[in-house]
Amino acid sequence: MHVMVISTGGTIACTAGSDGALVPTLTAAELVAQSATVHEVRGVDANRIDSSSATLADLDRLREAVRTSLLDASVAGVVVTHGTDSLAETALGLDLVHRDPRPVILTGAMRPADDAAPDGPANLRGAIEAAAHPQRAGVHIHFDGATLPARGVMKVATTAHDAFALASPRPLPRPMPVPAAPLAGTGMGRG
Ligand code: ASP
């Protein structure tokens, strides 16, 4: 059994270019190598964007990448590396259609990969651990040592490492998943 890591970009994958601008450059394989995980992991590069520009078409493609990964019975769970700006929205978008008992865990970072003290490697290591040893149903995020359900999670800080928290102290209900119809072009948001 192995964990599948799907990379989509975000600060966790960013390094500074010669002009100082942060650009998502790291591949899934490079992110996994930095995480120093002890688990067997395979990686796939699904996207390389800043998540503040993510569209519904990006979410449709990610849903399909997760679904395709879970067709493989030797996959224990899926980890998605993602920018933090729309990480909570993507987690909910995946959870709404997720009917597989295996976990999907999203993670990211507040500091870029080439920072002197990046938080991404530990976040990814913890997310892989949560995906390899499932204890919870549904889609979750793993950030700064905490694993939180997609339902009700929100970004609450722009610099602190513990950037995500639950809006409600009580777990929200998780209704039956809906069919994964494409969202792009429905007029519900940006393409
Ligand atoms: N702008 C970045 C993104 O959401 C921020 C981050 O990853 O923390 O892609």
Residues whose N, C-alpha, C, O or C-beta is under 5 A from the ligand:
A	BS01	LIG	G10 T11 I12 I49 D50 S51 S52 H82 G83 T84 D85 S86 A109 M110
